[in-house]
Amino acid sequence: MVAPDHTFSPNPNKPPFFADMPFSWEGDSLITHYAVLKKWYDNLPYDMIDSYAENFKKLKAFKMDWGRNEQYAYLPVTSRMFSEKLEALGIEHSAEEFIGKHGNKLWSLDGRMVNNVFPFFDANLKFQDE
């Protein structure tokens, strides 16, 4: 999952981020810029599932995983939410939380690439020559 990003509301005339931000301060008051916030929400994967549910259902296989101890604390929470929404919409998928961070046990012999990713691709990718 990807966090909201200023690339959803670019504005080359607004340094230092060169984007319109959904919030700003005026004195001690936090101001919400709802049009910008809507752009950000419209581009969040979780909020896009409804629009693309039929496409998700066409996939032969879909798998995701995330680390429980990710550097960005929102990743485990939003990944679970994403999986739960897929499930609620009847979209077949595999989702797994592992102990560690994104890069933990990735390429070692007991790592996720060798034991999870490659077997998943082997079982689900089919080529025309087969």
MARMARKOL-713113 format. One line per 10 residues: number of its first residue (from 1); for each residue x, y, z of N, C-alpha, C. Coordinates in nm, 4 decimals, always signed. Layout:
# residues N
NUM	X/Y/Z/X/Y/Z/X/Y/Z | ...;
END
This chain:
# residues 130
1	+0.0822/-0.1156/+0.0000/+0.0000/+0.0000/+0.0000/+0.0880/+0.1238/+0.0000 | +0.0372/+0.2259/-0.0601/+0.1123/+0.3499/-0.0693/+0.0402/+0.4590/+0.0077 | +0.1167/+0.5372/+0.0799/+0.0585/+0.6479/+0.1564/+0.0132/+0.7578/+0.0617 | -0.0784/+0.8421/+0.1077/-0.1156/+0.9570/+0.0255/+0.0095/+1.0326/-0.0146 | +0.0075/+1.0881/-0.1308/+0.1285/+1.1464/-0.1850/+0.0962/+1.2792/-0.2501 | +0.1890/+1.3719/-0.2417/+0.1671/+1.5017/-0.3034/+0.1639/+1.4925/-0.4558 | +0.1988/+1.3772/-0.5145/+0.1884/+1.3624/-0.6594/+0.0421/+1.3585/-0.7030 | -0.0493/+1.3436/-0.6103/-0.1912/+1.3442/-0.6433/-0.2421/+1.4855/-0.6683 | -0.1692/+1.5851/-0.6254/-0.2135/+1.7244/-0.6421/-0.0947/+1.8146/-0.6759 | -0.0263/+1.7852/-0.7880/+0.0929/+1.8631/-0.8221/+0.0599/+2.0099/-0.8500;
11	+0.1533/+2.0953/-0.8116/+0.1402/+2.2377/-0.8404/+0.2815/+2.2957/-0.8459 | +0.3359/+2.3157/-0.9653/+0.4749/+2.3627/-0.9780/+0.4990/+2.5017/-0.9199 | +0.3926/+2.5717/-0.8863/+0.4067/+2.7069/-0.8309/+0.4049/+2.7099/-0.6787 | +0.4101/+2.5915/-0.6134/+0.4041/+2.5875/-0.4673/+0.5232/+2.5129/-0.4083 | +0.6419/+2.5766/-0.4064/+0.7544/+2.5117/-0.3392/+0.7292/+2.5075/-0.1895 | +0.7902/+2.4230/-0.1104/+0.8994/+2.3344/-0.1490/+0.8513/+2.1985/-0.1996 | +0.7232/+2.1653/-0.1810/+0.6735/+2.0334/-0.2227/+0.6197/+2.0338/-0.3646 | +0.5971/+2.1527/-0.4203/+0.5438/+2.1687/-0.5550/+0.4135/+2.0918/-0.5716 | +0.3271/+2.1111/-0.4726/+0.1979/+2.0434/-0.4704/+0.1009/+2.1216/-0.3840 | -0.0256/+2.1026/-0.4119/-0.1299/+2.1531/-0.3225/-0.1458/+2.0505/-0.2116;
21	-0.1464/+2.0950/-0.0903/-0.1604/+2.0056/+0.0237/-0.3036/+2.0097/+0.0763 | -0.3501/+1.8992/+0.1327/-0.4889/+1.8957/+0.1805/-0.5122/+1.9739/+0.3093 | -0.4056/+2.0108/+0.3769/-0.4189/+2.0844/+0.5029/-0.3174/+2.1981/+0.5058 | -0.3514/+2.3031/+0.5753/-0.2568/+2.4123/+0.5988/-0.2932/+2.4783/+0.7311 | -0.2015/+2.5593/+0.7779/-0.2229/+2.6319/+0.9033/-0.2479/+2.7791/+0.8737 | -0.3453/+2.8347/+0.9407/-0.3654/+2.9796/+0.9438/-0.3664/+3.0176/+1.0903 | -0.2542/+3.0719/+1.1348/-0.2388/+3.0988/+1.2774/-0.2390/+2.9673/+1.3530 | -0.3304/+2.9536/+1.4495/-0.3423/+2.8300/+1.5270/-0.4480/+2.7353/+1.4711 | -0.5050/+2.7673/+1.3565/-0.6148/+2.6876/+1.3007/-0.5670/+2.5998/+1.1858 | -0.6040/+2.4734/+1.1922/-0.5775/+2.3796/+1.0836/-0.6907/+2.3922/+0.9826;
31	-0.6570/+2.4223/+0.8602/-0.7545/+2.4415/+0.7534/-0.7513/+2.3189/+0.6623 | -0.8671/+2.2625/+0.6344/-0.8785/+2.1497/+0.5424/-0.9177/+2.2021/+0.4051 | -0.8435/+2.1620/+0.3053/-0.8730/+2.1967/+0.1659/-0.9394/+2.0738/+0.1039 | -1.0709/+2.0706/+0.1083/-1.1467/+1.9507/+0.0748/-1.1307/+1.9052/-0.0699 | -1.1154/+1.9965/-0.1637/-1.0969/+1.9563/-0.3035/-0.9656/+1.8800/-0.3205 | -0.8610/+1.9257/-0.2530/-0.7317/+1.8573/-0.2597/-0.7401/+1.7244/-0.1852 | -0.8017/+1.7243/-0.0680/-0.8169/+1.6008/+0.0085/-0.8917/+1.4957/-0.0731 | -0.9939/+1.5373/-0.1473/-1.0687/+1.4444/-0.2321/-0.9776/+1.3826/-0.3378 | -0.8892/+1.4628/-0.3985/-0.7938/+1.4086/-0.4966/-0.7072/+1.3013/-0.4330 | -0.6624/+1.3268/-0.3109/-0.5776/+1.2291/-0.2432/-0.6551/+1.1017/-0.2156;
41	-0.7768/+1.1155/-0.1619/-0.8578/+0.9972/-0.1327/-0.8925/+0.9204/-0.2598 | -0.9191/+0.9917/-0.3672/-0.9552/+0.9258/-0.4927/-0.8427/+0.8401/-0.5473 | -0.7207/+0.8647/-0.5034/-0.6051/+0.7904/-0.5525/-0.5519/+0.6867/-0.4541 | -0.6159/+0.6704/-0.3408/-0.5730/+0.5684/-0.2447/-0.6211/+0.4313/-0.2919 | -0.5338/+0.3315/-0.2928/-0.5759/+0.1990/-0.3381/-0.7012/+0.1474/-0.2663 | -0.7094/+0.1678/-0.1359/-0.8257/+0.1192/-0.0608/-0.9550/+0.1777/-0.1161 | -0.9536/+0.3053/-0.1448/-1.0735/+0.3723/-0.1929/-1.1011/+0.3439/-0.3402 | -1.0028/+0.2919/-0.4122/-1.0216/+0.2606/-0.5534/-1.0757/+0.1192/-0.5754 | -1.0745/+0.0349/-0.4731/-1.1174/-0.1040/-0.4902/-1.2587/-0.1116/-0.5474 | -1.3496/-0.0312/-0.4955/-1.4876/-0.0369/-0.5429/-1.4956/-0.0129/-0.6934;
51	-1.4193/+0.0829/-0.7431/-1.4222/+0.1155/-0.8859/-1.3627/+0.0055/-0.9721 | -1.2720/-0.0727/-0.9162/-1.2011/-0.1734/-0.9943/-1.2311/-0.3172/-0.9494 | -1.3353/-0.3354/-0.8721/-1.3667/-0.4678/-0.8177/-1.3836/-0.5723/-0.9282 | -1.4525/-0.5381/-1.0348/-1.4741/-0.6350/-1.1432/-1.3423/-0.6747/-1.2086 | -1.2493/-0.5819/-1.2194/-1.1178/-0.6147/-1.2741/-1.0405/-0.7058/-1.1798 | -1.0480/-0.6783/-1.0498/-0.9828/-0.7656/-0.9520/-1.0377/-0.9077/-0.9629 | -1.1679/-0.9204/-0.9815/-1.2302/-1.0526/-0.9884/-1.1851/-1.1318/-1.1102 | -1.1337/-1.0663/-1.2111/-1.0850/-1.1331/-1.3322/-0.9453/-1.1917/-1.3140 | -0.8750/-1.1477/-1.2106/-0.7396/-1.1982/-1.1888/-0.7424/-1.3461/-1.1519 | -0.6503/-1.4217/-1.2081/-0.6393/-1.5630/-1.1729/-0.5858/-1.5769/-1.0302;
61	-0.4969/-1.4869/-0.9922/-0.4371/-1.4935/-0.8593/-0.3909/-1.3543/-0.8178 | -0.4012/-1.3287/-0.6892/-0.3569/-1.2013/-0.6334/-0.3069/-1.2295/-0.4927 | -0.1841/-1.1897/-0.4657/-0.1238/-1.2168/-0.3353/-0.0525/-1.0925/-0.2858 | -0.0618/-1.0696/-0.1562/+0.0077/-0.9561/-0.0958/+0.0586/-0.9968/+0.0417 | +0.1662/-0.9331/+0.0830/+0.2139/-0.9536/+0.2194/+0.2690/-0.8223/+0.2718 | +0.2856/-0.8184/+0.4019/+0.3378/-0.6982/+0.4666/+0.4027/-0.7381/+0.5975 | +0.4963/-0.6558/+0.6403/+0.5653/-0.6813/+0.7659/+0.4926/-0.6182/+0.8837 | +0.4850/-0.6928/+0.9904/+0.4212/-0.6424/+1.1130/+0.4959/-0.5226/+1.1697 | +0.6272/-0.5190/+1.1475/+0.7112/-0.4150/+1.2069/+0.7637/-0.3168/+1.1023 | +0.6824/-0.2865/+1.0033/+0.7216/-0.1954/+0.8963/+0.7659/-0.0602/+0.9532;
71	+0.8540/+0.0060/+0.8810/+0.9020/+0.1385/+0.9204/+0.7853/+0.2368/+0.9284 | +0.6919/+0.2244/+0.8370/+0.5753/+0.3127/+0.8354/+0.4597/+0.2380/+0.9010 | +0.4186/+0.2845/+1.0168/+0.3205/+0.2132/+1.0991/+0.1857/+0.1957/+1.0308 | +0.1538/+0.2782/+0.9322/+0.0251/+0.2643/+0.8644/+0.0195/+0.1408/+0.7752 | +0.1339/+0.0870/+0.7316/+0.1322/-0.0238/+0.6358/+0.0620/-0.1496/+0.6870 | +0.0922/-0.2000/+0.8053/+0.0184/-0.3185/+0.8502/-0.1314/-0.2934/+0.8617 | -0.1687/-0.1798/+0.9142/-0.3106/-0.1487/+0.9340/-0.3823/-0.1368/+0.7999 | -0.3265/-0.0577/+0.7086/-0.3937/-0.0371/+0.5805/-0.3879/-0.1610/+0.4921 | -0.2842/-0.2418/+0.5051/-0.2779/-0.3667/+0.4286/-0.3879/-0.4623/+0.4737 | -0.4074/-0.4728/+0.6053/-0.5174/-0.5566/+0.6563/-0.6521/-0.5029/+0.6086;
81	-0.6690/-0.3704/+0.6148/-0.7945/-0.3098/+0.5693/-0.8186/-0.3405/+0.4211 | -0.7147/-0.3297/+0.3401/-0.7242/-0.3567/+0.1974/-0.7687/-0.5012/+0.1748 | -0.7045/-0.5945/+0.2438/-0.7396/-0.7359/+0.2320/-0.8828/-0.7619/+0.2779 | -0.9217/-0.7011/+0.3886/-1.0581/-0.7204/+0.4405/-1.1625/-0.6662/+0.3430 | -1.1311/-0.5558/+0.2768/-1.2258/-0.5010/+0.1794/-1.2351/-0.5921/+0.0572 | -1.1211/-0.6440/+0.0103/-1.1244/-0.7409/-0.0991/-1.2122/-0.8595/-0.0626 | -1.1925/-0.9103/+0.0587/-1.2707/-1.0251/+0.1065/-1.4199/-0.9921/+0.1113 | -1.4540/-0.8744/+0.1615/-1.5940/-0.8341/+0.1716/-1.6595/-0.8237/+0.0337 | -1.5808/-0.7910/-0.0674/-1.6325/-0.7805/-0.2036/-1.6265/-0.9134/-0.2785 | -1.5826/-1.0186/-0.2094/-1.5763/-1.1503/-0.2714/-1.4624/-1.1654/-0.3699;
91	-1.3566/-1.0888/-0.3522/-1.2414/-1.0945/-0.4418/-1.1391/-1.1914/-0.3843 | -1.1157/-1.3004/-0.4575/-1.0200/-1.4020/-0.4133/-0.8795/-1.3425/-0.4099 | -0.8091/-1.3688/-0.3018/-0.6716/-1.3225/-0.2886/-0.6065/-1.3939/-0.1716 | -0.4772/-1.3791/-0.1641/-0.4016/-1.4305/-0.0512/-0.3344/-1.3126/+0.0157 | -0.3424/-1.3072/+0.1478/-0.2822/-1.1969/+0.2227/-0.2139/-1.2537/+0.3464 | -0.0943/-1.2032/+0.3726/-0.0180/-1.2583/+0.4846/+0.0640/-1.1500/+0.5524 | +0.0588/-1.1482/+0.6838/+0.1443/-1.0617/+0.7631/+0.2585/-1.1465/+0.8168 | +0.3810/-1.0981/+0.7993/+0.4957/-1.1698/+0.8530/+0.5629/-1.0835/+0.9589 | +0.6374/-1.1469/+1.0452/+0.7089/-1.0743/+1.1490/+0.8351/-1.0168/+1.0869 | +0.8460/-0.8868/+1.0898/+0.9620/-0.8206/+1.0332/+0.9232/-0.6958/+0.9584;
101	+1.0199/-0.6441/+0.8836/+1.0007/-0.5254/+0.8014/+0.9981/-0.5672/+0.6550 | +0.9757/-0.4703/+0.5684/+0.9571/-0.4986/+0.4264/+1.0704/-0.5825/+0.3673 | +1.1929/-0.5513/+0.4010/+1.3056/-0.6204/+0.3404/+1.3582/-0.7402/+0.4174 | +1.2988/-0.7725/+0.5330/+1.3472/-0.8857/+0.6117/+1.3252/-1.0181/+0.5397 | +1.4252/-1.1035/+0.5498/+1.4171/-1.2390/+0.4948/+1.3593/-1.2383/+0.3537 | +1.4179/-1.1564/+0.2699/+1.3672/-1.1466/+0.1341/+1.4392/-1.2435/+0.0408 | +1.5720/-1.2380/+0.0390/+1.6483/-1.3158/-0.0582/+1.7260/-1.4326/+0.0013 | +1.7205/-1.4556/+0.1316/+1.7932/-1.5687/+0.1899/+1.7246/-1.6995/+0.1498 | +1.7914/-1.8113/+0.1724/+1.7337/-1.9413/+0.1347/+1.6011/-1.9688/+0.2047 | +1.5844/-1.9128/+0.3242/+1.4563/-1.9288/+0.3935/+1.3677/-1.8046/+0.3763;
111	+1.4018/-1.7217/+0.2774/+1.3331/-1.5949/+0.2578/+1.2048/-1.6039/+0.1772 | +1.1360/-1.4923/+0.1703/+1.0046/-1.4846/+0.1059/+1.0110/-1.5009/-0.0455 | +1.1171/-1.4508/-0.1096/+1.1258/-1.4656/-0.2553/+1.1318/-1.6134/-0.2943 | +1.2218/-1.6860/-0.2322/+1.2416/-1.8272/-0.2656/+1.1232/-1.9127/-0.2229 | +1.0669/-1.8851/-0.1082/+0.9639/-1.9731/-0.0516/+0.8203/-1.9278/-0.0750 | +0.7997/-1.8012/-0.1129/+0.6637/-1.7520/-0.1320/+0.6409/-1.6962/-0.2721 | +0.7237/-1.6003/-0.3119/+0.7004/-1.5288/-0.4375/+0.7213/-1.6186/-0.5584 | +0.8373/-1.6822/-0.5696/+0.8635/-1.7656/-0.6867/+0.7652/-1.8826/-0.6970 | +0.7357/-1.9543/-0.5883/+0.6348/-2.0610/-0.5998/+0.4966/-2.0072/-0.6407 | +0.4601/-1.8876/-0.5915/+0.3325/-1.8279/-0.6312/+0.3303/-1.8031/-0.7820;
121	+0.4375/-1.7428/-0.8347/+0.4441/-1.7189/-0.9786/+0.4437/-1.8500/-1.0561 | +0.5185/-1.9483/-1.0084/+0.5253/-2.0770/-1.0770/+0.3870/-2.1426/-1.0852 | +0.3103/-2.1305/-0.9803/+0.1777/-2.1935/-0.9771/+0.0738/-2.1154/-1.0579 | +0.0949/-1.9856/-1.0754/-0.0117/-1.9040/-1.1325/+0.0166/-1.8385/-1.2661 | +0.1416/-1.8271/-1.3060/+0.1722/-1.7696/-1.4371/+0.1681/-1.8779/-1.5415 | +0.0933/-1.8555/-1.6449/+0.0865/-1.9500/-1.7562/+0.1212/-1.8754/-1.8830 | +0.2044/-1.9360/-1.9639/+0.2481/-1.8734/-2.0877/+0.1808/-1.9409/-2.2055 | +0.1700/-1.8724/-2.3169/+0.0983/-1.9254/-2.4337/+0.1598/-2.0528/-2.4870 | +0.2904/-2.0712/-2.4720/+0.3577/-2.1902/-2.5247/+0.3230/-2.3166/-2.4465 | +0.2656/-2.3015/-2.3300/+0.2369/-2.4190/-2.2449/+0.1116/-2.4884/-2.2898;
END
